[in-house]
């Protein structure tokens, strides 16, 4: 089975809802195995196998294991939530929420960050999609080469973010990192200065030397 993207004006196919999700064990498993679907997160029914869909040999267990191996966040929710996400489709206890656009790797982002004035933006702890969209717009206007966001505890590239970004999402790559602290270490090794925004700081941003490659850390709504 090959998983293909659906055109915006096409009718939803079995296992696919119109709101950017795939549902059903077989459909989601194929998306995970092929690696061609940019899942934002997986939502599993809280009653599937208790709090954790085990044993691993079960189909839901395989979905859970592949998601974890791929660094895709997994959320457990009531059955009614999956009914709503799938538009009432036969979800079989699993719904995969698709990202508004595929994520880039850290290396792909770094490949764009060239020159002495390269700018990267690291976004930590931002959960409101409108705020993330605003950061994307501002970063694009500032000429940032890309964004890094964490896998857990923050908003991802949802359709609401894409709408709030007003086209900025297409202007730069966004990488989703499991550990931003490790990513910061990599950036330092690559010659980036790491600067954090803090409302309690005693240095104005206009006084910071931004003429070197800079990684700007923002967040904390």
ABEGO torsion letter per residue (X at the ends): XBBBBBBAABBBBBGBBAAGBBBEAAAAAAAAAAGABBBABBBBBAAAAEABBOBAABAAAAAAAAAAAAGBBBBBBBAAAAAAAAGGBBAGGBBBBBBABBBBBAAAAAAABBEAABBBBBBBGBABAAAAAAAAAAAAAAGBAEBBBBABGBBBBBAAAAAAAGGAAAABBBBBBABAAAAAAAAAAAGBBBBBBBAABABBAAABBAABBBBBBBEGX
